[in-house]
Amino acid sequence: MMPGVVSLPHGWGHDLAGTRLGVAAERPGVNLNALLDENLRDPLSGNAVLSGVAVEMAPL
């Protein structure tokens, strides 16, 4: 990875109540969708934007 790039492995949030995927629920991963604006769309395709999103980081 290049300096200044953040990588977020994608999971599906299978730890949410009501999911019925036993193996996936044991390893839910990060729910990338929970971090992104649900109204953000690619202007050409109309698909949800899932990459190339600007982030801001600060030490805790």
ROKOLLUM-904361 format. One record per atom (N, C-alpha, C, CB): residue number from 1; residue in one letter; atom name; x, y, z. Coordinates in Angstrom, 1 decimal. Glycine has a CB too. Example, Ala and Ser with C-alpha at 12.3 -4.5 7.8 and 13.67 -1.06 7.14 Angstrom:
REM ROKOLLUM-904361
<r><k>1</k><r>a</r><a>N</a><xx>13.2</xx><yy>-5.7</yy><zz>7.8</zz></r>
<r><k>1</k><r>a</r><a>CA</a><xx>12.3</xx><yy>-4.5</yy><zz>7.8</zz></r>
<r><k>1</k><r>a</r><a>C</a><xx>13.2</xx><yy>-3.3</yy><zz>7.8</zz></r>
<r><k>1</k><r>a</r><a>CB</a><xx>11.3</xx><yy>-4.5</yy><zz>9.0</zz></r>
<r><k>2</k><r>s</r><a>N</a><xx>12.8</xx><yy>-2.2</yy><zz>7.1</zz></r>
<r><k>2</k><r>s</r><a>CA</a><xx>13.7</xx><yy>-1.1</yy><zz>7.1</zz></r>
<r><k>2</k><r>s</r><a>C</a><xx>12.9</xx><yy>0.0</yy><zz>7.9</zz></r>
<r><k>2</k><r>s</r><a>CB</a><xx>14.1</xx><yy>-0.6</yy><zz>5.7</zz></r>
This chain:
REM ROKOLLUM-904361
<r><k>1</k><r>m</r><a>N</a><xx>0.8</xx><yy>-1.2</yy><zz>0.0</zz></r>
<r><k>1</k><r>m</r><a>CA</a><xx>0.0</xx><yy>0.0</yy><zz>0.0</zz></r>
<r><k>1</k><r>m</r><a>C</a><xx>0.9</xx><yy>1.2</yy><zz>0.0</zz></r>
<r><k>1</k><r>m</r><a>CB</a><xx>-0.9</xx><yy>0.0</yy><zz>1.2</zz></r>
<r><k>2</k><r>m</r><a>N</a><xx>0.4</xx><yy>2.3</yy><zz>-0.6</zz></r>
<r><k>2</k><r>m</r><a>CA</a><xx>1.1</xx><yy>3.5</yy><zz>-0.7</zz></r>
<r><k>2</k><r>m</r><a>C</a><xx>0.9</xx><yy>4.3</yy><zz>0.6</zz></r>
<r><k>2</k><r>m</r><a>CB</a><xx>0.7</xx><yy>4.3</yy><zz>-1.9</zz></r>
<r><k>3</k><r>p</r><a>N</a><xx>1.8</xx><yy>5.2</yy><zz>1.0</zz></r>
<r><k>3</k><r>p</r><a>CA</a><xx>1.6</xx><yy>6.0</yy><zz>2.2</zz></r>
<r><k>3</k><r>p</r><a>C</a><xx>0.3</xx><yy>6.9</yy><zz>1.9</zz></r>
<r><k>3</k><r>p</r><a>CB</a><xx>2.8</xx><yy>6.9</yy><zz>2.4</zz></r>
<r><k>4</k><r>g</r><a>N</a><xx>-0.4</xx><yy>7.1</yy><zz>3.0</zz></r>
<r><k>4</k><r>g</r><a>CA</a><xx>-1.6</xx><yy>7.9</yy><zz>2.9</zz></r>
<r><k>4</k><r>g</r><a>C</a><xx>-2.9</xx><yy>7.1</yy><zz>2.5</zz></r>
<r><k>4</k><r>g</r><a>CB</a><xx>-1.4</xx><yy>9.0</yy><zz>1.9</zz></r>
<r><k>5</k><r>v</r><a>N</a><xx>-2.7</xx><yy>5.8</yy><zz>2.2</zz></r>
<r><k>5</k><r>v</r><a>CA</a><xx>-3.8</xx><yy>4.9</yy><zz>1.9</zz></r>
<r><k>5</k><r>v</r><a>C</a><xx>-4.3</xx><yy>4.1</yy><zz>3.1</zz></r>
<r><k>5</k><r>v</r><a>CB</a><xx>-3.4</xx><yy>4.0</yy><zz>0.7</zz></r>
<r><k>6</k><r>v</r><a>N</a><xx>-5.6</xx><yy>4.0</yy><zz>3.3</zz></r>
<r><k>6</k><r>v</r><a>CA</a><xx>-6.2</xx><yy>3.3</yy><zz>4.3</zz></r>
<r><k>6</k><r>v</r><a>C</a><xx>-6.9</xx><yy>2.1</yy><zz>3.7</zz></r>
<r><k>6</k><r>v</r><a>CB</a><xx>-7.2</xx><yy>4.1</yy><zz>5.2</zz></r>
<r><k>7</k><r>s</r><a>N</a><xx>-6.7</xx><yy>0.9</yy><zz>4.3</zz></r>
<r><k>7</k><r>s</r><a>CA</a><xx>-7.3</xx><yy>-0.3</yy><zz>3.8</zz></r>
<r><k>7</k><r>s</r><a>C</a><xx>-8.3</xx><yy>-0.8</yy><zz>4.8</zz></r>
<r><k>7</k><r>s</r><a>CB</a><xx>-6.3</xx><yy>-1.4</yy><zz>3.4</zz></r>
<r><k>8</k><r>l</r><a>N</a><xx>-9.5</xx><yy>-1.0</yy><zz>4.5</zz></r>
<r><k>8</k><r>l</r><a>CA</a><xx>-10.5</xx><yy>-1.5</yy><zz>5.4</zz></r>
<r><k>8</k><r>l</r><a>C</a><xx>-11.1</xx><yy>-2.8</yy><zz>4.8</zz></r>
<r><k>8</k><r>l</r><a>CB</a><xx>-11.7</xx><yy>-0.5</yy><zz>5.6</zz></r>
<r><k>9</k><r>p</r><a>N</a><xx>-10.7</xx><yy>-4.0</yy><zz>5.4</zz></r>
<r><k>9</k><r>p</r><a>CA</a><xx>-11.2</xx><yy>-5.2</yy><zz>4.9</zz></r>
<r><k>9</k><r>p</r><a>C</a><xx>-12.7</xx><yy>-5.3</yy><zz>5.0</zz></r>
<r><k>9</k><r>p</r><a>CB</a><xx>-10.6</xx><yy>-6.4</yy><zz>5.7</zz></r>
<r><k>10</k><r>h</r><a>N</a><xx>-13.4</xx><yy>-5.8</yy><zz>4.0</zz></r>
<r><k>10</k><r>h</r><a>CA</a><xx>-14.8</xx><yy>-5.7</yy><zz>4.0</zz></r>
<r><k>10</k><r>h</r><a>C</a><xx>-15.5</xx><yy>-6.9</yy><zz>4.6</zz></r>
<r><k>10</k><r>h</r><a>CB</a><xx>-15.3</xx><yy>-5.5</yy><zz>2.6</zz></r>
<r><k>11</k><r>g</r><a>N</a><xx>-16.3</xx><yy>-6.7</yy><zz>5.5</zz></r>
<r><k>11</k><r>g</r><a>CA</a><xx>-17.2</xx><yy>-7.8</yy><zz>6.1</zz></r>
<r><k>11</k><r>g</r><a>C</a><xx>-18.6</xx><yy>-7.4</yy><zz>5.8</zz></r>
<r><k>11</k><r>g</r><a>CB</a><xx>-17.0</xx><yy>-8.0</yy><zz>7.6</zz></r>
<r><k>12</k><r>w</r><a>N</a><xx>-19.6</xx><yy>-8.1</yy><zz>6.2</zz></r>
<r><k>12</k><r>w</r><a>CA</a><xx>-20.9</xx><yy>-7.8</yy><zz>5.9</zz></r>
<r><k>12</k><r>w</r><a>C</a><xx>-21.8</xx><yy>-7.5</yy><zz>7.1</zz></r>
<r><k>12</k><r>w</r><a>CB</a><xx>-21.5</xx><yy>-9.0</yy><zz>5.2</zz></r>
<r><k>13</k><r>g</r><a>N</a><xx>-21.2</xx><yy>-7.4</yy><zz>8.3</zz></r>
<r><k>13</k><r>g</r><a>CA</a><xx>-22.0</xx><yy>-7.1</yy><zz>9.5</zz></r>
<r><k>13</k><r>g</r><a>C</a><xx>-22.9</xx><yy>-8.2</yy><zz>9.9</zz></r>
<r><k>13</k><r>g</r><a>CB</a><xx>-22.7</xx><yy>-5.8</yy><zz>9.3</zz></r>
<r><k>14</k><r>h</r><a>N</a><xx>-22.5</xx><yy>-9.4</yy><zz>9.7</zz></r>
<r><k>14</k><r>h</r><a>CA</a><xx>-23.3</xx><yy>-10.6</yy><zz>10.1</zz></r>
<r><k>14</k><r>h</r><a>C</a><xx>-23.5</xx><yy>-10.8</yy><zz>11.6</zz></r>
<r><k>14</k><r>h</r><a>CB</a><xx>-22.8</xx><yy>-11.8</yy><zz>9.5</zz></r>
<r><k>15</k><r>d</r><a>N</a><xx>-23.0</xx><yy>-9.9</yy><zz>12.4</zz></r>
<r><k>15</k><r>d</r><a>CA</a><xx>-23.3</xx><yy>-10.0</yy><zz>13.8</zz></r>
<r><k>15</k><r>d</r><a>C</a><xx>-24.5</xx><yy>-9.2</yy><zz>14.2</zz></r>
<r><k>15</k><r>d</r><a>CB</a><xx>-22.0</xx><yy>-9.5</yy><zz>14.6</zz></r>
<r><k>16</k><r>l</r><a>N</a><xx>-25.2</xx><yy>-8.7</yy><zz>13.3</zz></r>
<r><k>16</k><r>l</r><a>CA</a><xx>-26.5</xx><yy>-8.0</yy><zz>13.6</zz></r>
<r><k>16</k><r>l</r><a>C</a><xx>-27.6</xx><yy>-8.9</yy><zz>14.0</zz></r>
<r><k>16</k><r>l</r><a>CB</a><xx>-26.9</xx><yy>-7.1</yy><zz>12.4</zz></r>
<r><k>17</k><r>a</r><a>N</a><xx>-28.4</xx><yy>-8.5</yy><zz>14.9</zz></r>
<r><k>17</k><r>a</r><a>CA</a><xx>-29.6</xx><yy>-9.3</yy><zz>15.3</zz></r>
<r><k>17</k><r>a</r><a>C</a><xx>-30.4</xx><yy>-9.7</yy><zz>14.1</zz></r>
<r><k>17</k><r>a</r><a>CB</a><xx>-30.4</xx><yy>-8.5</yy><zz>16.4</zz></r>
<r><k>18</k><r>g</r><a>N</a><xx>-30.8</xx><yy>-11.0</yy><zz>14.1</zz></r>
<r><k>18</k><r>g</r><a>CA</a><xx>-31.7</xx><yy>-11.5</yy><zz>13.1</zz></r>
<r><k>18</k><r>g</r><a>C</a><xx>-31.0</xx><yy>-12.1</yy><zz>11.9</zz></r>
<r><k>18</k><r>g</r><a>CB</a><xx>-32.5</xx><yy>-10.4</yy><zz>12.6</zz></r>
<r><k>19</k><r>t</r><a>N</a><xx>-29.7</xx><yy>-12.0</yy><zz>11.8</zz></r>
<r><k>19</k><r>t</r><a>CA</a><xx>-29.0</xx><yy>-12.7</yy><zz>10.7</zz></r>
<r><k>19</k><r>t</r><a>C</a><xx>-29.0</xx><yy>-14.2</yy><zz>11.0</zz></r>
<r><k>19</k><r>t</r><a>CB</a><xx>-27.6</xx><yy>-12.2</yy><zz>10.5</zz></r>
<r><k>20</k><r>r</r><a>N</a><xx>-29.1</xx><yy>-15.0</yy><zz>9.9</zz></r>
<r><k>20</k><r>r</r><a>CA</a><xx>-29.2</xx><yy>-16.5</yy><zz>10.1</zz></r>
<r><k>20</k><r>r</r><a>C</a><xx>-28.1</xx><yy>-17.2</yy><zz>9.4</zz></r>
<r><k>20</k><r>r</r><a>CB</a><xx>-30.5</xx><yy>-16.9</yy><zz>9.5</zz></r>
<r><k>21</k><r>l</r><a>N</a><xx>-26.9</xx><yy>-16.6</yy><zz>9.3</zz></r>
<r><k>21</k><r>l</r><a>CA</a><xx>-25.8</xx><yy>-17.2</yy><zz>8.7</zz></r>
<r><k>21</k><r>l</r><a>C</a><xx>-24.8</xx><yy>-17.6</yy><zz>9.8</zz></r>
<r><k>21</k><r>l</r><a>CB</a><xx>-25.1</xx><yy>-16.2</yy><zz>7.7</zz></r>
<r><k>22</k><r>g</r><a>N</a><xx>-24.9</xx><yy>-18.8</yy><zz>10.3</zz></r>
<r><k>22</k><r>g</r><a>CA</a><xx>-24.1</xx><yy>-19.2</yy><zz>11.5</zz></r>
<r><k>22</k><r>g</r><a>C</a><xx>-22.6</xx><yy>-19.0</yy><zz>11.4</zz></r>
<r><k>22</k><r>g</r><a>CB</a><xx>-24.4</xx><yy>-20.6</yy><zz>11.7</zz></r>
<r><k>23</k><r>v</r><a>N</a><xx>-22.0</xx><yy>-19.5</yy><zz>10.3</zz></r>
<r><k>23</k><r>v</r><a>CA</a><xx>-20.6</xx><yy>-19.4</yy><zz>10.1</zz></r>
<r><k>23</k><r>v</r><a>C</a><xx>-20.2</xx><yy>-17.9</yy><zz>10.0</zz></r>
<r><k>23</k><r>v</r><a>CB</a><xx>-20.0</xx><yy>-20.2</yy><zz>8.9</zz></r>
<r><k>24</k><r>a</r><a>N</a><xx>-20.9</xx><yy>-17.2</yy><zz>9.1</zz></r>
<r><k>24</k><r>a</r><a>CA</a><xx>-20.6</xx><yy>-15.8</yy><zz>8.9</zz></r>
<r><k>24</k><r>a</r><a>C</a><xx>-20.8</xx><yy>-15.0</yy><zz>10.2</zz></r>
<r><k>24</k><r>a</r><a>CB</a><xx>-21.5</xx><yy>-15.2</yy><zz>7.8</zz></r>
<r><k>25</k><r>a</r><a>N</a><xx>-21.8</xx><yy>-15.3</yy><zz>11.0</zz></r>
<r><k>25</k><r>a</r><a>CA</a><xx>-22.0</xx><yy>-14.6</yy><zz>12.3</zz></r>
<r><k>25</k><r>a</r><a>C</a><xx>-20.9</xx><yy>-14.8</yy><zz>13.3</zz></r>
<r><k>25</k><r>a</r><a>CB</a><xx>-23.3</xx><yy>-15.1</yy><zz>12.9</zz></r>
<r><k>26</k><r>e</r><a>N</a><xx>-20.2</xx><yy>-16.0</yy><zz>13.2</zz></r>
<r><k>26</k><r>e</r><a>CA</a><xx>-19.0</xx><yy>-16.2</yy><zz>14.0</zz></r>
<r><k>26</k><r>e</r><a>C</a><xx>-17.8</xx><yy>-15.3</yy><zz>13.6</zz></r>
<r><k>26</k><r>e</r><a>CB</a><xx>-18.6</xx><yy>-17.7</yy><zz>14.0</zz></r>
<r><k>27</k><r>r</r><a>N</a><xx>-17.8</xx><yy>-14.9</yy><zz>12.4</zz></r>
<r><k>27</k><r>r</r><a>CA</a><xx>-16.7</xx><yy>-14.1</yy><zz>11.9</zz></r>
<r><k>27</k><r>r</r><a>C</a><xx>-17.3</xx><yy>-12.9</yy><zz>11.1</zz></r>
<r><k>27</k><r>r</r><a>CB</a><xx>-15.7</xx><yy>-14.9</yy><zz>11.0</zz></r>
<r><k>28</k><r>p</r><a>N</a><xx>-17.9</xx><yy>-12.0</yy><zz>11.8</zz></r>
<r><k>28</k><r>p</r><a>CA</a><xx>-18.7</xx><yy>-11.0</yy><zz>11.1</zz></r>
<r><k>28</k><r>p</r><a>C</a><xx>-18.0</xx><yy>-10.0</yy><zz>10.3</zz></r>
<r><k>28</k><r>p</r><a>CB</a><xx>-19.6</xx><yy>-10.3</yy><zz>12.1</zz></r>
<r><k>29</k><r>g</r><a>N</a><xx>-16.8</xx><yy>-9.6</yy><zz>10.6</zz></r>
<r><k>29</k><r>g</r><a>CA</a><xx>-16.0</xx><yy>-8.6</yy><zz>9.9</zz></r>
<r><k>29</k><r>g</r><a>C</a><xx>-16.6</xx><yy>-7.2</yy><zz>10.2</zz></r>
<r><k>29</k><r>g</r><a>CB</a><xx>-16.0</xx><yy>-8.9</yy><zz>8.4</zz></r>
<r><k>30</k><r>v</r><a>N</a><xx>-15.9</xx><yy>-6.3</yy><zz>9.5</zz></r>
<r><k>30</k><r>v</r><a>CA</a><xx>-16.3</xx><yy>-4.9</yy><zz>9.6</zz></r>
<r><k>30</k><r>v</r><a>C</a><xx>-17.5</xx><yy>-4.6</yy><zz>8.6</zz></r>
<r><k>30</k><r>v</r><a>CB</a><xx>-15.1</xx><yy>-3.9</yy><zz>9.4</zz></r>
<r><k>31</k><r>n</r><a>N</a><xx>-18.5</xx><yy>-3.9</yy><zz>9.0</zz></r>
<r><k>31</k><r>n</r><a>CA</a><xx>-19.6</xx><yy>-3.6</yy><zz>8.1</zz></r>
<r><k>31</k><r>n</r><a>C</a><xx>-19.3</xx><yy>-2.2</yy><zz>7.5</zz></r>
<r><k>31</k><r>n</r><a>CB</a><xx>-20.9</xx><yy>-3.6</yy><zz>8.9</zz></r>
<r><k>32</k><r>l</r><a>N</a><xx>-18.6</xx><yy>-2.3</yy><zz>6.4</zz></r>
<r><k>32</k><r>l</r><a>CA</a><xx>-18.2</xx><yy>-1.0</yy><zz>5.7</zz></r>
<r><k>32</k><r>l</r><a>C</a><xx>-19.4</xx><yy>-0.2</yy><zz>5.4</zz></r>
<r><k>32</k><r>l</r><a>CB</a><xx>-17.5</xx><yy>-1.4</yy><zz>4.4</zz></r>
<r><k>33</k><r>n</r><a>N</a><xx>-20.6</xx><yy>-0.8</yy><zz>5.1</zz></r>
<r><k>33</k><r>n</r><a>CA</a><xx>-21.8</xx><yy>0.0</yy><zz>4.8</zz></r>
<r><k>33</k><r>n</r><a>C</a><xx>-22.2</xx><yy>0.9</yy><zz>5.9</zz></r>
<r><k>33</k><r>n</r><a>CB</a><xx>-22.9</xx><yy>-1.0</yy><zz>4.4</zz></r>
<r><k>34</k><r>a</r><a>N</a><xx>-21.9</xx><yy>0.5</yy><zz>7.2</zz></r>
<r><k>34</k><r>a</r><a>CA</a><xx>-22.3</xx><yy>1.3</yy><zz>8.3</zz></r>
<r><k>34</k><r>a</r><a>C</a><xx>-21.5</xx><yy>2.6</yy><zz>8.4</zz></r>
<r><k>34</k><r>a</r><a>CB</a><xx>-22.1</xx><yy>0.5</yy><zz>9.6</zz></r>
<r><k>35</k><r>l</r><a>N</a><xx>-20.3</xx><yy>2.7</yy><zz>7.7</zz></r>
<r><k>35</k><r>l</r><a>CA</a><xx>-19.5</xx><yy>3.8</yy><zz>7.8</zz></r>
<r><k>35</k><r>l</r><a>C</a><xx>-19.7</xx><yy>4.8</yy><zz>6.6</zz></r>
<r><k>35</k><r>l</r><a>CB</a><xx>-18.0</xx><yy>3.4</yy><zz>7.8</zz></r>
<r><k>36</k><r>l</r><a>N</a><xx>-20.3</xx><yy>4.4</yy><zz>5.6</zz></r>
<r><k>36</k><r>l</r><a>CA</a><xx>-20.4</xx><yy>5.2</yy><zz>4.4</zz></r>
<r><k>36</k><r>l</r><a>C</a><xx>-21.8</xx><yy>5.8</yy><zz>4.3</zz></r>
<r><k>36</k><r>l</r><a>CB</a><xx>-20.2</xx><yy>4.3</yy><zz>3.1</zz></r>
<r><k>37</k><r>d</r><a>N</a><xx>-21.9</xx><yy>6.9</yy><zz>3.6</zz></r>
<r><k>37</k><r>d</r><a>CA</a><xx>-23.2</xx><yy>7.6</yy><zz>3.3</zz></r>
<r><k>37</k><r>d</r><a>C</a><xx>-24.0</xx><yy>6.8</yy><zz>2.4</zz></r>
<r><k>37</k><r>d</r><a>CB</a><xx>-22.9</xx><yy>9.0</yy><zz>2.8</zz></r>
<r><k>38</k><r>e</r><a>N</a><xx>-25.2</xx><yy>6.3</yy><zz>2.8</zz></r>
<r><k>38</k><r>e</r><a>CA</a><xx>-26.0</xx><yy>5.5</yy><zz>2.0</zz></r>
<r><k>38</k><r>e</r><a>C</a><xx>-26.6</xx><yy>6.2</yy><zz>0.8</zz></r>
<r><k>38</k><r>e</r><a>CB</a><xx>-27.2</xx><yy>4.9</yy><zz>2.9</zz></r>
<r><k>39</k><r>n</r><a>N</a><xx>-26.5</xx><yy>7.5</yy><zz>0.8</zz></r>
<r><k>39</k><r>n</r><a>CA</a><xx>-27.0</xx><yy>8.3</yy><zz>-0.4</zz></r>
<r><k>39</k><r>n</r><a>C</a><xx>-25.9</xx><yy>8.6</yy><zz>-1.4</zz></r>
<r><k>39</k><r>n</r><a>CB</a><xx>-27.6</xx><yy>9.6</yy><zz>0.1</zz></r>
<r><k>40</k><r>l</r><a>N</a><xx>-24.6</xx><yy>8.2</yy><zz>-1.1</zz></r>
<r><k>40</k><r>l</r><a>CA</a><xx>-23.5</xx><yy>8.5</yy><zz>-2.0</zz></r>
<r><k>40</k><r>l</r><a>C</a><xx>-23.5</xx><yy>7.5</yy><zz>-3.2</zz></r>
<r><k>40</k><r>l</r><a>CB</a><xx>-22.2</xx><yy>8.4</yy><zz>-1.3</zz></r>
<r><k>41</k><r>r</r><a>N</a><xx>-23.7</xx><yy>8.0</yy><zz>-4.4</zz></r>
<r><k>41</k><r>r</r><a>CA</a><xx>-23.8</xx><yy>7.2</yy><zz>-5.6</zz></r>
<r><k>41</k><r>r</r><a>C</a><xx>-22.7</xx><yy>7.6</yy><zz>-6.6</zz></r>
<r><k>41</k><r>r</r><a>CB</a><xx>-25.2</xx><yy>7.3</yy><zz>-6.2</zz></r>
<r><k>42</k><r>d</r><a>N</a><xx>-22.3</xx><yy>6.6</yy><zz>-7.4</zz></r>
<r><k>42</k><r>d</r><a>CA</a><xx>-21.4</xx><yy>6.8</yy><zz>-8.5</zz></r>
<r><k>42</k><r>d</r><a>C</a><xx>-22.2</xx><yy>7.5</yy><zz>-9.6</zz></r>
<r><k>42</k><r>d</r><a>CB</a><xx>-20.8</xx><yy>5.5</yy><zz>-9.1</zz></r>
<r><k>43</k><r>p</r><a>N</a><xx>-21.8</xx><yy>8.7</yy><zz>-10.1</zz></r>
<r><k>43</k><r>p</r><a>CA</a><xx>-22.6</xx><yy>9.4</yy><zz>-11.0</zz></r>
<r><k>43</k><r>p</r><a>C</a><xx>-22.9</xx><yy>8.7</yy><zz>-12.4</zz></r>
<r><k>43</k><r>p</r><a>CB</a><xx>-22.0</xx><yy>10.8</yy><zz>-11.3</zz></r>
<r><k>44</k><r>l</r><a>N</a><xx>-21.9</xx><yy>7.9</yy><zz>-12.8</zz></r>
<r><k>44</k><r>l</r><a>CA</a><xx>-22.1</xx><yy>7.2</yy><zz>-14.1</zz></r>
<r><k>44</k><r>l</r><a>C</a><xx>-23.0</xx><yy>5.9</yy><zz>-14.0</zz></r>
<r><k>44</k><r>l</r><a>CB</a><xx>-20.8</xx><yy>6.8</yy><zz>-14.7</zz></r>
<r><k>45</k><r>s</r><a>N</a><xx>-22.8</xx><yy>5.1</yy><zz>-13.0</zz></r>
<r><k>45</k><r>s</r><a>CA</a><xx>-23.5</xx><yy>3.9</yy><zz>-12.9</zz></r>
<r><k>45</k><r>s</r><a>C</a><xx>-24.7</xx><yy>3.9</yy><zz>-12.0</zz></r>
<r><k>45</k><r>s</r><a>CB</a><xx>-22.6</xx><yy>2.8</yy><zz>-12.4</zz></r>
<r><k>46</k><r>g</r><a>N</a><xx>-24.7</xx><yy>4.8</yy><zz>-11.0</zz></r>
<r><k>46</k><r>g</r><a>CA</a><xx>-25.8</xx><yy>4.9</yy><zz>-10.0</zz></r>
<r><k>46</k><r>g</r><a>C</a><xx>-25.6</xx><yy>3.9</yy><zz>-8.9</zz></r>
<r><k>46</k><r>g</r><a>CB</a><xx>-27.1</xx><yy>4.6</yy><zz>-10.7</zz></r>
<r><k>47</k><r>n</r><a>N</a><xx>-24.5</xx><yy>3.1</yy><zz>-8.9</zz></r>
<r><k>47</k><r>n</r><a>CA</a><xx>-24.2</xx><yy>2.2</yy><zz>-7.9</zz></r>
<r><k>47</k><r>n</r><a>C</a><xx>-23.7</xx><yy>2.9</yy><zz>-6.6</zz></r>
<r><k>47</k><r>n</r><a>CB</a><xx>-23.1</xx><yy>1.2</yy><zz>-8.3</zz></r>
<r><k>48</k><r>a</r><a>N</a><xx>-23.8</xx><yy>2.2</yy><zz>-5.5</zz></r>
<r><k>48</k><r>a</r><a>CA</a><xx>-23.3</xx><yy>2.8</yy><zz>-4.2</zz></r>
<r><k>48</k><r>a</r><a>C</a><xx>-21.8</xx><yy>2.9</yy><zz>-4.3</zz></r>
<r><k>48</k><r>a</r><a>CB</a><xx>-23.7</xx><yy>1.9</yy><zz>-3.0</zz></r>
<r><k>49</k><r>v</r><a>N</a><xx>-21.3</xx><yy>4.0</yy><zz>-3.7</zz></r>
<r><k>49</k><r>v</r><a>CA</a><xx>-19.8</xx><yy>4.2</yy><zz>-3.7</zz></r>
<r><k>49</k><r>v</r><a>C</a><xx>-19.3</xx><yy>3.4</yy><zz>-2.5</zz></r>
<r><k>49</k><r>v</r><a>CB</a><xx>-19.4</xx><yy>5.7</yy><zz>-3.6</zz></r>
<r><k>50</k><r>l</r><a>N</a><xx>-18.3</xx><yy>2.4</yy><zz>-2.8</zz></r>
<r><k>50</k><r>l</r><a>CA</a><xx>-17.7</xx><yy>1.6</yy><zz>-1.8</zz></r>
<r><k>50</k><r>l</r><a>C</a><xx>-16.2</xx><yy>1.7</yy><zz>-1.7</zz></r>
<r><k>50</k><r>l</r><a>CB</a><xx>-18.1</xx><yy>0.2</yy><zz>-2.0</zz></r>
<r><k>51</k><r>s</r><a>N</a><xx>-15.6</xx><yy>2.5</yy><zz>-2.6</zz></r>
<r><k>51</k><r>s</r><a>CA</a><xx>-14.2</xx><yy>2.7</yy><zz>-2.5</zz></r>
<r><k>51</k><r>s</r><a>C</a><xx>-13.8</xx><yy>4.1</yy><zz>-3.0</zz></r>
<r><k>51</k><r>s</r><a>CB</a><xx>-13.5</xx><yy>1.7</yy><zz>-3.4</zz></r>
<r><k>52</k><r>g</r><a>N</a><xx>-12.6</xx><yy>4.5</yy><zz>-2.8</zz></r>
<r><k>52</k><r>g</r><a>CA</a><xx>-12.2</xx><yy>5.8</yy><zz>-3.1</zz></r>
<r><k>52</k><r>g</r><a>C</a><xx>-12.8</xx><yy>6.9</yy><zz>-2.3</zz></r>
<r><k>52</k><r>g</r><a>CB</a><xx>-12.5</xx><yy>6.1</yy><zz>-4.6</zz></r>
<r><k>53</k><r>v</r><a>N</a><xx>-13.1</xx><yy>6.6</yy><zz>-1.0</zz></r>
<r><k>53</k><r>v</r><a>CA</a><xx>-13.8</xx><yy>7.5</yy><zz>-0.1</zz></r>
<r><k>53</k><r>v</r><a>C</a><xx>-12.8</xx><yy>8.2</yy><zz>0.7</zz></r>
<r><k>53</k><r>v</r><a>CB</a><xx>-14.8</xx><yy>6.8</yy><zz>0.8</zz></r>
<r><k>54</k><r>a</r><a>N</a><xx>-12.8</xx><yy>9.5</yy><zz>0.8</zz></r>
<r><k>54</k><r>a</r><a>CA</a><xx>-11.9</xx><yy>10.3</yy><zz>1.6</zz></r>
<r><k>54</k><r>a</r><a>C</a><xx>-12.1</xx><yy>10.0</yy><zz>3.1</zz></r>
<r><k>54</k><r>a</r><a>CB</a><xx>-12.0</xx><yy>11.8</yy><zz>1.3</zz></r>
<r><k>55</k><r>v</r><a>N</a><xx>-11.1</xx><yy>9.8</yy><zz>3.9</zz></r>
<r><k>55</k><r>v</r><a>CA</a><xx>-11.2</xx><yy>9.6</yy><zz>5.3</zz></r>
<r><k>55</k><r>v</r><a>C</a><xx>-10.3</xx><yy>10.6</yy><zz>6.1</zz></r>
<r><k>55</k><r>v</r><a>CB</a><xx>-10.8</xx><yy>8.2</yy><zz>5.7</zz></r>
<r><k>56</k><r>e</r><a>N</a><xx>-10.6</xx><yy>10.8</yy><zz>7.3</zz></r>
<r><k>56</k><r>e</r><a>CA</a><xx>-9.8</xx><yy>11.7</yy><zz>8.2</zz></r>
<r><k>56</k><r>e</r><a>C</a><xx>-9.4</xx><yy>10.9</yy><zz>9.4</zz></r>
<r><k>56</k><r>e</r><a>CB</a><xx>-10.6</xx><yy>13.0</yy><zz>8.6</zz></r>
<r><k>57</k><r>m</r><a>N</a><xx>-8.2</xx><yy>10.9</yy><zz>9.7</zz></r>
<r><k>57</k><r>m</r><a>CA</a><xx>-7.7</xx><yy>10.1</yy><zz>10.8</zz></r>
<r><k>57</k><r>m</r><a>C</a><xx>-7.0</xx><yy>11.0</yy><zz>11.9</zz></r>
<r><k>57</k><r>m</r><a>CB</a><xx>-6.7</xx><yy>9.0</yy><zz>10.4</zz></r>
<r><k>58</k><r>a</r><a>N</a><xx>-7.1</xx><yy>10.6</yy><zz>13.1</zz></r>
<r><k>58</k><r>a</r><a>CA</a><xx>-6.5</xx><yy>11.3</yy><zz>14.2</zz></r>
<r><k>58</k><r>a</r><a>C</a><xx>-6.1</xx><yy>10.3</yy><zz>15.3</zz></r>
<r><k>58</k><r>a</r><a>CB</a><xx>-7.4</xx><yy>12.5</yy><zz>14.8</zz></r>
<r><k>59</k><r>p</r><a>N</a><xx>-5.0</xx><yy>10.6</yy><zz>16.0</zz></r>
<r><k>59</k><r>p</r><a>CA</a><xx>-4.7</xx><yy>9.7</yy><zz>17.1</zz></r>
<r><k>59</k><r>p</r><a>C</a><xx>-5.7</xx><yy>9.8</yy><zz>18.2</zz></r>
<r><k>59</k><r>p</r><a>CB</a><xx>-3.3</xx><yy>10.0</yy><zz>17.7</zz></r>
<r><k>60</k><r>l</r><a>N</a><xx>-5.8</xx><yy>8.7</yy><zz>19.0</zz></r>
<r><k>60</k><r>l</r><a>CA</a><xx>-6.8</xx><yy>8.7</yy><zz>20.1</zz></r>
<r><k>60</k><r>l</r><a>C</a><xx>-6.2</xx><yy>9.3</yy><zz>21.3</zz></r>
<r><k>60</k><r>l</r><a>CB</a><xx>-7.2</xx><yy>7.2</yy><zz>20.5</zz></r>
